[in-house]
Amino acid sequence: MSRTSLTVGVARWSATHPWRAIGLWAALVTTAVVLMGTVPTQQTTDADFRVGESGAAAAMLDDAGLAPTPAESVLVTARSGALDVPAATAVATQIGDRAADVAGVADVGAPVVSGSRDVVLVPISMTGGLDDALAHVADLEAVTAAAQADHPGLRVQQAGDASLQSALDEKVAGDLAAAEALSLPITFLILLVAFGAFVAAGIPVLLAVTSVVTALGLYAPLSHLVPDSGSVANVVLLIGMAVGVDYSLFYLRREREERARGRSTIDAIEIAAATAGRAVVVSGLAVTVAMSGLFLSGEPVFDALAVGSILVVLVAVIGSLTVLPAMLATLGRWVDRPRIPLLWRLNRRIGTGGISGRLVRPVVRRPVVSALLAGGALVALAVPALGMSTHQSTIASLPQDIPAVQTYLRAQESFPSQRPVVGVVLHTSVDGSDAARGAATAIGRDAARAGLVEADGQDVRVSPDGRTVAVSLAALHPEGDSRNGAAVDALRDSIVPSATRDLAGTTSAVGGPVAEALDVDRQTSRLPLVIAFVLLLTMLMIVWTFRSVTLALLTTVLNLLSVGAAFGVLTMVFQGGSGFVIDWIPLFCFVVLVGLSMDYHVFVLSRVREGLRRGLPYPLAVEAGIRETAGVVTSAAAVMVSVFAVFGTLDLMEMRQMGLGLSVAILVDATLVRLVLLPALLLVLERPLRHLGRVRTSAEAPEAELVPA
C-alpha cells in the first residue's frame, strides 16, 4: 500500500465506499450553497481602481468632501422636424419639478437649450455615490417614461452615470443568461455524440455544474479579502465548465477503455486513477499556476478572477478524484446506458483513434515537413499581433442599441458641459486658500484660451475648511476621443505648474474621467511580467512531471504559438480602421489559454510516456499517444470552443473579444498543435526525449504496472 500513489488510493476508497464519497461531495456542495446564500459577496469600490495622479486627485477630493456626485440628464427632442423650443422647455420644466420629488435626487437645474436649438436638457444631480444613485435611478426613469407617455409627439430620453450603468448591467445579465442557457445543452449534445450514451454524457456536465456552484459559494467569504468587481461568477462559470468537463472526460474515457478490455469496474477505476487521474492533478496544478499569474497584474479585478478561477479548478480536481470514481463504481456498466443506437454503433465502429490515426500517420512519416508547415501557419497567424493596440473600453465600444448609450452620446454632442471632465485639485494651507482659489480660476481661463477645454461651464468648488480648491473643466471632445488626453498633458506639464509656482506649500493634481483613462492606459504593462512568470512556472512543472528540460522548452514554444495565433486573429478582426483590443483581454486570455492548453498537453504526453513504459518503440509510442488521446482532446476542445464561441456572439465588446480569442486558441491548440506540431516535434527531438519512458521514482512504479500491456 505504501507504493500506491495518492490518486489511486483516493479513487480506491471512493470506489469501495461510493455512498460515503457521494455524501461528502453533496455535503460540500450544500455547504457552499448555504455560504453563498448567507454571506454577501463583497464588491470592489471606486477607490480600488485609483492609479497615478488622477488617483491622487480623487483621494484629495474625497478627503475634502468634494467628490463629484453622479449626474443624470433628461433630453427632450422632436420626433420629426424642428423642435418647438417653448413647448419642449415647458415639458422639461415639468420633468424637473417631478424629478425634484424623487428620493435620491439632490438638485435639479433649470432647462438648458442647445446652441442649435434642437435639444432641451434637464440637468439632475444625485446624492451619494454611484451605488446610491443606482438604488434610486429606476424611480427617476419612471418620471422620464411618464413624460414620454404624456407627450408622444416629443422624444424624452434619459442618460447619466447611474442610468447608463443600470442599462449596461441589464444588457450584460441578459446576454450572459442567454449564453449560459445555450452552453449547457450544447455541451451535453457534444458529449452525447462523443459517448453515444446519456449517462456518460451527463456525468461531466453534472461534475462541472456542481464544481461551479461550490466554487462560487466558497468565494463568498473570501470576497471580503479579495472583493469582486462583478465578473467573478461569469469567469468561474467559463473556467469551471471547461476544466470540469475536461477532467471528467479524461477519467471517464480511460475507465471505459479499460472496461472494454475486460477489466472489472474497480480495476478500471484504479487504472484510470493511476493514469488519467494523475494527468488531472498535474493539469489542475498547471491551470492553478497559470491563473496565479493574474496576481502580478496589480489589478483588483484580476485578483478576484484569479481567486475564483483557482477555486473552481481545485474543486473540479477534487471532484474528479473522489465523487467521479464513486459514481462510476455505483453505476458500473450502466454508465453506457441508455444508448443512442446510431451514435453508439458509429463510435464502436470508428474505435479509439480511428480518425486521428489516419491524420497522424503522414506526420509520423514526414515529421520535419509537418513541423515546418504547422509552425509556419501558426507564425503567420501570430504576426498581426505585433501591431496590437490596446485601450480601455469606451462609450463607443458599448452596445449602441442601448437607448441610454445613444442618449449619452447625443448629450455630449449637443452640450459641451456634458462632455468628460478634466479636474484640477489644489490643496494648500488655510492662509493660502484665497490664492489657491485665484490660481484655480486662472488655470481654467488659461486652459480655455489655449483651446484645451471649453470656456463655458467651468466650476470652482472650495472645501468647508477652505484648504482644498477644485475646478472642473469640460473637455472639448466627446468621451473616448484621444485628443482629450492632450489637454491633460498640457495642464500637467505647463498650465498647472505655472499657475501654482508662487503658491508655497500647495499640492496639485490633475484628475477626472479623462485623466483616469489616460493614467490607466499609460500604466506600465504587466503583461511581459505575467508571461514570464507563467511560462517559467509551467516549464518547472513539466520538468518536475516528465524530468525533461527539452520537453519543458518545447511546451513553452507551443504555448506561445497557440496564444500568438489567437492574438493575431483577435487583432485582425477587431483592430481594423480605428478599432482596438480592450486592455484587459490579452492578459486574461493568455493565462486562461496557457492553463487550458496544459490540460491537453499533459494528457497527451502522459499517454506517450505510457507507451514508452510498455516497451513500444519511440515513434510508435508517439503515434499511439496521439491516437489514443485525440478523441478525448477533440471532444473537450469542441465543448470549450462552442461555449467560448457563444460568448463571442454577445453584444458587449469585451465578451466578443474574449470569446473569439479563447475559441480560436483552443481550436488551434487542439488541431494544428496537438495533432500535427506536437507529434512532429516529439519525433524530431527523439534523441533527447527517449528517456521519457523511464520509471524515475518508486512512487511512479505502481502507475506503470497498472498500465495494461
C-alpha atoms as one frame of an Amber mdcrd trajectory, in Angstrom:
protein
   0.000   0.000   0.000   2.917   2.310   0.604   3.762   2.110  -3.115   0.268
   3.105  -4.195   0.003   6.672  -5.453  -2.345   9.126  -3.792  -4.657   9.315
  -6.809  -5.087   5.536  -6.828  -5.597   5.370  -3.066  -8.269   8.077  -3.074
 -10.022   6.517  -6.079  -9.969   3.051  -4.500 -11.506   4.343  -1.271 -14.163
   6.286  -3.180 -14.978   3.314  -5.412 -15.246   0.891  -2.486 -17.182   3.380
  -0.316 -19.209   5.114  -3.031 -22.095   6.401  -0.934 -19.756   7.927   1.623
 -17.830   9.713  -1.136 -21.038  10.892  -2.809 -22.392  12.011   0.566 -19.250
  14.009   1.355 -19.409  15.699  -2.052 -23.089  16.513  -1.548 -22.253  17.959
   1.880 -19.519  20.138   0.341 -21.853  21.437  -2.363 -24.630  22.062   0.176
 -22.266  23.947   2.491 -21.147  26.111  -0.419 -24.756  26.874  -1.377 -25.501
  27.886   2.218 -22.435  30.142   2.275 -23.499  31.738  -0.994 -26.940  32.453
   0.420 -25.870  33.734   3.834 -22.536  35.518   3.253 -22.873  38.576   0.992
 -20.217  38.866  -1.690 -18.047  41.929  -1.110 -17.811  44.236  -4.129 -14.938
  46.478  -5.153 -15.187  50.241  -4.727 -14.002  53.134  -6.890 -11.035  53.628
  -4.553  -9.749  50.169  -5.515  -9.101  51.316  -9.090  -7.274  54.579  -8.498
  -3.897  54.916 -10.186  -1.375  57.655 -10.842  -2.003  61.368 -10.495  -5.719
  61.001 -11.191  -5.957  58.605  -8.247  -4.230  61.157  -6.024  -6.692  63.831
  -7.195  -9.668  61.590  -6.391  -8.295  60.880  -2.904  -7.808  64.613  -2.269
 -11.426  65.283  -3.277 -12.690  62.511  -1.003 -10.734  63.834   1.964 -12.078
  67.337   1.372 -15.692  66.232   0.903 -15.709  67.457  -2.695 -16.095  64.121
  -4.504 -18.411  64.570  -7.517 -21.864  63.029  -7.270 -23.498  61.034 -10.074
 -25.362  63.114 -12.630 -28.338  62.352 -14.843 -29.639  64.208 -17.878 -33.082
  64.153 -19.471 -33.163  65.217 -23.135 -36.263  66.491 -24.910 -36.092  66.439
 -28.715 -38.508  66.456 -31.639 -39.569  63.176 -33.227 -39.529  64.847 -36.616
 -38.983  68.314 -37.994 -37.888  71.337 -35.997 -38.214  71.385 -32.223 -40.847
  73.655 -30.690 -38.462  75.102 -28.116 -41.064  76.827 -25.848 -43.206  73.673
 -25.711 -40.177  71.450 -25.123 -38.942  73.806 -22.389 -42.314  73.610 -20.674
 -42.176  69.811 -20.754 -38.606  69.916 -19.418 -39.735  72.161 -16.567 -42.488
  69.683 -15.654 -39.965  66.854 -15.678 -37.664  68.864 -13.420 -40.471  69.556
 -10.950 -41.382  65.870 -10.738 -37.760  64.754 -10.564 -37.105  67.035  -7.603
 -39.518  64.927  -5.533 -37.741  61.627  -6.318 -35.729  60.084  -3.494 -32.008
  60.247  -4.166 -32.194  63.424  -6.258 -30.038  66.189  -4.791 -30.654  69.032
  -7.224 -32.437  69.771 -10.496 -31.146  72.561 -12.695 -33.158  74.838 -14.951
 -33.774  73.546 -18.502 -30.955  74.321 -20.949 -31.452  74.785 -24.692 -28.679
  73.609 -27.017 -26.883  76.080 -29.260 -28.553  74.580 -32.316 -31.939  74.837
 -30.545 -32.834  71.225 -31.295 -32.456  69.768 -27.784 -33.607  70.822 -24.305
 -31.711  69.307 -21.371 -32.723  68.886 -17.729 -29.553  68.529 -15.564 -30.062
  66.405 -12.444 -27.630  65.708  -9.591 -27.989  62.575  -7.455 -26.999  62.114
  -3.833 -24.219  59.864  -2.552 -22.102  57.642  -4.750 -22.919  55.502  -7.752
 -24.391  52.685  -5.643 -26.820  55.136  -4.020 -27.759  56.535  -7.415 -28.344
  53.032  -8.795 -30.762  52.377  -5.953 -32.932  55.360  -6.975 -32.410  55.735
 -10.716 -35.374  53.495 -11.576 -37.729  55.979  -9.887 -36.211  58.797 -11.903
 -36.533  56.753 -15.095 -40.194  56.265 -14.262 -40.627  60.064 -14.297 -38.968
  60.190 -17.721 -41.147  57.356 -19.034 -44.310  59.081 -17.750 -43.293  62.310
 -19.508 -42.750  60.362 -22.715 -46.194  58.786 -22.433 -47.807  62.187 -21.816
 -46.066  63.801 -24.812 -45.884  61.239 -27.657 -45.027  63.965 -30.167 -41.675
  64.515 -28.456 -38.800  62.172 -27.696 -37.956  62.156 -23.971 -34.801  60.211
 -23.054 -32.554  59.865 -20.030 -28.854  59.134 -19.648 -26.254  59.535 -16.950
 -23.883  57.701 -14.660 -26.496  55.533 -12.967 -28.943  55.024 -15.837 -26.141
  54.037 -18.209 -24.675  51.608 -15.672 -28.112  50.159 -14.949 -28.851  49.642
 -18.647 -25.440  48.090 -19.199 -25.852  45.739 -16.233 -29.239  44.662 -17.549
 -27.834  44.082 -21.030 -24.884  42.078 -19.767 -27.065  39.999 -17.445 -29.442
  39.189 -20.287 -26.644  38.272 -22.680 -24.875  36.105 -20.135 -28.095  34.354
 -19.167 -28.703  33.566 -22.843 -25.110  32.359 -23.244 -25.336  30.170 -20.164
 -28.677  28.751 -21.296 -27.088  27.789 -24.624 -23.783  26.487 -23.286 -25.242
  23.681 -21.149 -27.332  21.995 -23.867 -24.528  22.446 -26.410 -22.073  20.829
 -24.005 -24.443  17.934 -23.355 -25.078  17.362 -27.080 -21.349  17.269 -27.865
 -20.746  14.791 -25.058 -23.717  12.749 -26.254 -22.102  12.479 -29.675 -18.759
  11.602 -28.067 -20.118   8.831 -25.809 -23.308   7.698 -27.535 -24.941   7.217
 -24.111 -26.980   9.576 -21.930 -25.493   8.772 -18.515 -21.895   9.031 -19.730
 -22.696  12.384 -21.352 -24.423  13.704 -18.239 -21.692  12.886 -15.706 -19.159
  15.541 -16.924 -21.883  18.200 -17.037 -23.005  17.304 -13.509 -19.458  17.475
 -12.132 -18.793  20.782 -13.899 -22.014  22.415 -12.671 -21.528  21.297  -9.054
 -17.901  22.471  -9.179 -19.027  25.929 -10.331 -21.687  26.185  -7.618 -19.244
  25.031  -4.935 -16.530  27.463  -6.028 -18.945  30.411  -6.023 -20.118  29.508
  -2.528 -16.576  29.221  -1.203 -15.650  32.527  -2.817 -18.363  34.445  -0.917
 -16.394  34.659   2.386 -13.092  35.053   0.516 -14.507  38.093  -1.290 -14.135
  40.050   1.952 -10.376  39.675   1.418 -10.408  39.866  -2.390 -13.521  41.813
  -3.472 -15.447  41.013  -6.640 -15.703  43.579  -9.428 -18.830  41.880 -10.765
 -17.275  39.409 -13.203 -16.130  36.541 -10.958 -19.307  34.483 -11.397 -19.075
  34.692 -15.188 -15.412  33.668 -15.302 -15.911  30.876 -12.745 -18.697  29.509
 -14.959 -16.474  29.730 -18.029 -13.427  28.087 -16.434 -15.465  25.644 -14.362
 -17.352  24.246 -17.335 -14.099  23.918 -19.286 -11.994  22.113 -16.686 -14.902
  20.191 -15.145 -15.789  18.656 -18.494 -12.117  18.115 -19.407 -11.216  16.253
 -16.239 -14.334  14.088 -16.317 -13.704  13.244 -19.969 -10.096  12.222 -19.316
 -11.100   9.979 -16.428 -14.321   8.571 -17.854 -12.852   7.748 -21.246  -9.955
   5.866 -19.661 -12.262   3.917 -17.321 -14.467   2.903 -20.268 -11.410   1.842
 -22.286 -10.241  -0.439 -19.502 -13.688  -1.975 -19.031 -13.828  -2.598 -22.774
 -10.572  -4.550 -22.404 -12.269  -6.854 -19.900 -11.220  -5.220 -16.610 -13.595
  -5.164 -13.691 -15.133  -1.826 -12.732 -12.868  -1.385  -9.694  -9.729  -2.328
 -11.648 -10.718   0.006 -14.460 -11.208   2.837 -11.976  -7.804   2.213 -10.390
  -6.064   2.228 -13.767  -7.918   5.419 -14.726  -6.842   6.976 -11.417  -3.203
   5.952 -11.933  -3.086   7.407 -15.444  -5.819   9.925 -16.250  -6.184  10.819
 -12.557  -2.528  11.748 -12.301  -2.828  13.776 -15.506  -5.813  15.598 -13.976
  -3.787  16.518 -10.892  -0.872  17.831 -12.950  -3.260  19.663 -15.292  -5.078
  21.208 -12.341  -1.799  22.417 -10.876  -0.831  23.838 -14.278  -4.087  25.785
 -14.573  -3.677  26.998 -10.991  -0.137  28.156 -11.705  -1.255  29.945 -14.858
  -4.187  31.688 -13.173  -1.965  32.761 -10.257  -0.113  34.915 -12.762  -3.093
  37.288 -12.598  -1.989  38.309  -9.097   1.032  40.009 -10.666  -1.168  42.377
 -12.665  -1.724  44.639  -9.665  -5.399  44.992 -10.651  -8.175  44.196  -8.143
 -10.299  42.789 -10.968  -7.648  40.218 -11.842  -7.012  39.360  -8.186 -10.658
  38.377  -7.808 -10.696  36.455 -11.088  -7.570  34.556 -10.022  -9.112  33.521
  -6.703 -12.386  32.422  -8.302 -10.665  30.515 -11.113  -8.232  28.733  -8.805
 -11.101  27.740  -6.513 -13.157  26.177  -9.292 -10.134  24.321 -10.712  -9.224
  22.849  -7.321 -12.837  21.846  -6.672 -13.042  20.184 -10.102  -9.825  18.250
  -9.428 -11.119  17.062  -6.048 -14.422  16.025  -7.606 -12.663  14.122 -10.388
 -10.597  12.153  -7.870 -13.401  11.406  -5.390 -17.036  11.641  -6.415 -16.373
  10.664 -10.046 -14.867   7.237  -9.151 -17.701   6.770  -6.654 -20.311   7.442
  -9.329 -18.570   5.133 -11.797 -18.399   2.347  -9.198 -22.085   2.807  -8.326
 -23.272   2.888 -11.923 -20.928   0.190 -13.230 -21.855  -0.691 -16.796 -24.956
   1.490 -16.513 -22.634   4.358 -17.379 -23.161   3.305 -21.002 -26.966   3.411
 -20.729 -29.308   4.364 -22.227 -27.538   4.182 -25.561 -28.328   6.040 -28.748
 -28.072   3.134 -31.212 -26.735   5.005 -34.238 -24.140   7.007 -32.294 -23.146
   4.008 -30.195 -22.542   1.816 -33.243 -20.700   4.618 -35.025 -18.354   5.168
 -32.056 -17.724   1.421 -31.750 -17.001   1.118 -35.463 -14.597   4.069 -35.519
 -12.911   2.906 -32.319 -10.296   4.761 -30.275  -8.184   6.901 -32.550  -9.833
   5.678 -35.739  -9.900   9.111 -37.360  -6.885  10.605 -35.616  -4.777   7.583
 -36.582  -5.263   8.428 -40.242  -4.420  12.074 -39.588  -1.257  11.441 -37.604
   0.321   8.864 -39.960   1.521  11.463 -42.504   3.005  13.442 -39.597   4.880
  10.349 -38.388   6.192   9.666 -41.881   7.355  13.269 -42.510   7.800  14.997
 -39.130  10.151  17.756 -40.351   7.856  18.833 -43.187   4.819  18.641 -40.894
   6.532  20.757 -38.222   7.539  23.391 -40.781   4.060  23.609 -42.298   2.178
  23.734 -38.982   4.712  26.053 -37.354   4.682  28.350 -40.380   0.887  28.555
 -40.309   0.893  29.474 -36.611   3.606  32.095 -37.074   1.650  33.614 -39.963
  -1.454  33.849 -37.782   0.581  35.385 -34.951   2.322  38.119 -36.977  -0.583
  40.639 -36.824  -0.382  40.506 -33.008   2.851  42.517 -33.232   0.722  45.531
 -34.126  -1.881  45.011 -31.409  -3.154  48.258 -29.880  -4.914  48.126 -26.522
  -7.174  50.678 -24.887  -9.743  50.927 -22.149 -13.339  50.231 -23.071 -15.098
  53.460 -24.081 -18.679  54.537 -24.707 -18.089  53.716 -28.382 -17.328  50.073
 -27.536 -20.606  49.603 -25.675 -23.635  48.128 -27.475 -25.040  51.013 -29.487
 -28.582  49.645 -29.391 -28.884  50.571 -25.693 -31.061  53.744 -25.574 -29.040
  55.203 -22.696 -25.852  54.935 -24.796 -27.451  56.819 -27.685 -28.789  59.486
 -25.341 -25.419  59.819 -23.609 -23.694  60.428 -26.951 -26.377  62.926 -28.054
 -25.994  64.872 -24.803 -22.218  65.177 -25.306 -22.708  66.229 -28.928 -25.243
  68.977 -28.133 -23.986  70.255 -24.768 -20.271  70.823 -24.095 -20.969  70.761
 -20.352 -21.973  67.094 -20.668 -18.624  66.029 -22.066 -15.962  64.284 -19.929
 -14.472  66.381 -17.152 -10.846  67.307 -16.565 -10.452  68.240 -12.907  -7.667
  70.152 -11.180  -7.347  69.904  -7.385  -5.238  72.248  -5.247  -4.566  71.559
  -1.562  -2.974  74.315   0.500  -2.893  75.892   3.942  -5.807  77.897   5.326
  -3.835  81.093   4.838  -3.321  80.287   1.156  -6.922  79.441   0.314  -7.659
  82.753  -1.421  -4.536  82.458  -3.537  -5.410  78.842  -4.383  -8.893  79.903
  -5.443  -7.405  82.573  -7.707  -4.967  80.033  -9.159  -7.818  77.593  -9.904
  -9.706  80.329 -11.762  -6.564  81.228 -13.700  -5.993  77.583 -14.638  -9.466
  77.348 -16.152  -9.043  80.627 -18.012  -5.602  79.771 -19.396  -6.692  76.275
 -20.457  -9.678  77.707 -22.329  -7.526  80.345 -24.043  -5.118  77.637 -25.142
  -8.007  75.754 -26.747  -7.668  72.784 -24.414 -11.086  72.862 -22.702 -14.462
  74.542 -23.059 -14.643  78.132 -21.859 -18.202  77.766 -20.559 -19.404  75.679
 -17.642 -16.243  75.832 -15.549 -16.998  75.109 -11.906 -14.777  76.112  -8.968
 -15.542  74.478  -5.602 -13.936  75.022  -2.201 -13.921  72.595   0.720 -15.592
  73.653   4.006 -12.203  74.198   5.651 -11.013  76.298   2.696  -7.861  74.237
   2.175  -8.886  72.349  -0.962  -9.979  74.005  -4.196 -11.226  72.054  -7.217
 -12.003  73.302 -10.700 -13.923  71.175 -13.223 -13.259  71.791 -16.906 -15.335
  70.298 -19.734 -13.272  68.573 -22.427 -13.503  69.813 -25.999 -14.235  66.384
 -27.451 -16.627  63.500 -26.625 -15.625  60.607 -24.388 -13.043  58.292 -25.893
 -11.537  60.928 -28.204  -7.741  60.703 -27.928  -7.414  64.497 -28.311  -8.736
  64.965 -24.777  -5.546  63.396 -23.462  -3.527  66.270 -24.896  -5.407  68.673
 -22.615  -4.466  66.601 -19.560  -0.808  66.531 -20.593  -0.734  70.298 -21.185
  -2.357  71.008 -17.837   0.097  68.760 -16.006   3.189  69.870 -17.874   2.738
  73.641 -18.105  -0.523  75.323 -17.113  -0.926  73.994 -13.556   2.802  74.316
 -12.646   2.819  77.874 -13.997  -0.304  78.906 -12.053   0.899  77.366  -8.771
   4.572  78.331  -8.975   4.270  81.043  -6.329   1.943  79.099  -4.005   4.248
  77.766  -1.300   3.125  74.514   0.302   0.418  73.853  -2.285  -0.103  70.370
  -3.699  -1.778  69.978  -7.083  -3.134  67.057  -9.106  -4.967  66.759 -12.416
  -7.698  64.134 -12.362 -11.216  63.468 -13.557 -12.506  60.827 -16.006 -10.267
  61.916 -18.882  -7.117  61.778 -16.740  -8.175  58.468 -15.173  -8.500  56.821
 -18.595  -5.132  58.265 -19.630  -3.379  57.049 -16.468  -4.784  53.542 -16.830
  -3.674  53.329 -20.460  -0.199  54.566 -19.544   0.393  52.171 -16.691   3.460
  50.070 -17.236   2.082  46.913 -18.768   2.374  43.898 -16.511   1.770  41.513
 -19.424   5.509  40.752 -20.004   5.946  40.023 -16.291   2.880  37.771 -16.214
   4.009  35.940 -19.361   7.485  35.345 -17.915   6.077  34.162 -14.572   3.526
  31.765 -16.074   5.900  30.306 -18.653   8.667  29.824 -16.076   6.405  28.010
 -13.615   4.813  25.822 -16.297   8.303  24.922 -17.513   9.277  23.907 -13.991
   6.115  21.812 -13.718   6.924  19.962 -16.932  10.483  19.357 -15.722   9.126
  18.042 -12.402   6.499  15.837 -14.054   8.450  14.442 -17.020  12.067  15.046
 -15.954  12.912  16.767 -19.240  14.218  20.279 -19.848  13.817  19.731 -23.591
  10.150  18.928 -23.163   9.701  21.983 -20.941  11.187  24.248 -23.619   9.013
  22.590 -26.258   5.953  23.216 -24.087   6.826  26.905 -23.838   7.210  27.250
 -27.610   3.862  25.552 -28.249   2.093  27.740 -25.680   3.495  30.903 -27.234
   2.496  29.806 -30.744  -1.079  28.996 -29.671  -1.503  32.270 -27.823   0.219
  34.261 -30.560  -2.121  32.833 -33.198  -5.143  33.750 -31.081  -3.861  37.283
 -30.525  -3.153  37.640 -34.235  -6.718  36.693 -35.159  -8.037  38.989 -32.429
  -6.026  41.884 -33.856  -7.146  41.227 -37.432 -10.830  41.013 -36.517 -11.170
  43.887 -34.049  -8.422  46.347 -34.901  -9.411  47.266 -38.430  -9.708  51.013
 -39.034  -9.755  52.844 -35.700 -10.565  49.797 -33.580  -8.576  48.408 -30.670
  -8.311  45.426 -28.363  -9.688  46.158 -24.902  -6.774  46.411 -22.499  -7.533
  43.530 -20.123  -8.259  40.941 -22.821  -4.662  39.930 -23.752  -3.529  39.351
 -20.170  -6.642  37.425 -19.166  -6.722  35.330 -22.334  -3.038  34.479 -22.001
  -3.295  32.923 -18.546  -6.548  31.101 -19.384  -5.186  29.715 -22.643  -1.905
  28.528 -21.156  -3.787  26.869 -18.315  -6.342  25.112 -20.518  -3.848  24.081
 -23.207  -1.714  22.485 -20.498  -4.674  20.173 -19.823  -4.324  18.657 -23.274
  -0.551  18.798 -23.249  -0.112  16.862 -20.023  -2.788  14.333 -21.014  -1.174
  13.611 -24.389   2.374  13.427 -23.029   1.255  11.088 -20.255  -0.081   8.628
 -22.845   3.145   8.880 -24.851   5.096   8.056 -21.703   2.802   5.108 -21.010
   3.553   3.736 -24.464   7.274   4.012 -23.856   6.943   2.261 -20.500   5.045
  -0.556 -22.201   8.103  -1.067 -24.397   6.819   0.499 -27.607   9.444   1.951
 -29.952   9.634   5.731 -29.650   7.848   6.575 -32.958   5.059   4.099 -32.212
   4.685   5.445 -28.669   4.235   8.980 -30.034   1.733   7.810 -32.638  -0.189
   5.741 -30.068  -0.216   8.600 -27.571  -1.726  10.984 -30.100  -4.174   8.406
 -31.468  -5.429   7.303 -28.056  -5.984  10.842 -26.749  -7.222  12.602 -29.873
 -10.853  11.640 -29.327 -10.890  12.983 -25.762  -8.962  16.125 -26.671 -11.220
  16.781 -29.660 -14.395  16.281 -27.621 -13.159  18.502 -24.793 -11.993  21.148
 -27.248 -15.330  21.041 -29.078 -17.093  21.747 -25.789 -14.821  24.672 -24.948
 -14.825  26.144 -28.447 -18.615  26.040 -28.588 -19.014  27.616 -25.138 -16.445
  30.337 -25.864 -17.957  30.950 -29.301 -21.335  31.609 -27.656 -19.690  34.379
 -25.649 -18.249  35.683 -28.903 -21.772  36.355 -30.190 -22.709  38.710 -27.339
 -23.161  42.437 -27.891 -20.641  43.608 -25.307 -17.270  44.135 -26.980 -15.291
  42.655 -24.072 -17.271  39.422 -24.229 -16.953  39.214 -28.019 -13.195  39.701
 -27.932 -12.724  37.258 -25.069 -14.946  34.655 -26.737 -13.174  34.919 -30.081
  -9.687  34.881 -28.563 -10.362  31.833 -26.400 -12.262  29.831 -29.038  -9.620
  30.437 -31.735  -6.778  29.493 -29.400  -8.435  26.270 -28.214  -9.344  25.321
 -31.791  -5.770  25.918 -32.967  -4.327  24.113 -29.956  -6.499  21.017 -30.370
  -5.858  20.697 -34.117  -2.648  22.201 -35.502  -0.711  21.938 -32.244  -1.843
  18.603 -30.729  -2.425  16.622 -33.945   0.426  17.979 -36.080   3.048  20.170
 -34.433   3.401  18.316 -31.109   3.888  14.801 -32.589   6.140  16.198 -35.329
   8.432  17.947 -32.857   8.410  14.967 -30.487   9.697  12.836 -33.357  12.256
  15.431 -34.463  13.536  15.604 -30.872  13.587  11.834 -30.386  17.190  11.617
 -29.158  16.849  13.956 -26.102  13.352  12.651 -25.288  13.905   8.886 -25.333
  14.278   8.850 -21.544  10.588   9.762 -21.016   9.722   6.082 -20.623  11.968
   5.510 -17.638  10.395   4.999 -14.231  12.246   7.560 -12.151  10.798   7.078
  -8.690   9.176   4.321  -6.716   6.048   6.440  -6.470   5.638   6.218 -10.261
   6.281   2.483 -10.486   2.804   1.279  -9.461   1.262   3.513 -12.111   3.433
   1.919 -14.775   2.467  -1.538 -13.539  -1.232  -0.698 -13.735  -0.987   0.302
 -17.406  -2.227  -2.655 -19.498   0.173  -4.282 -21.906
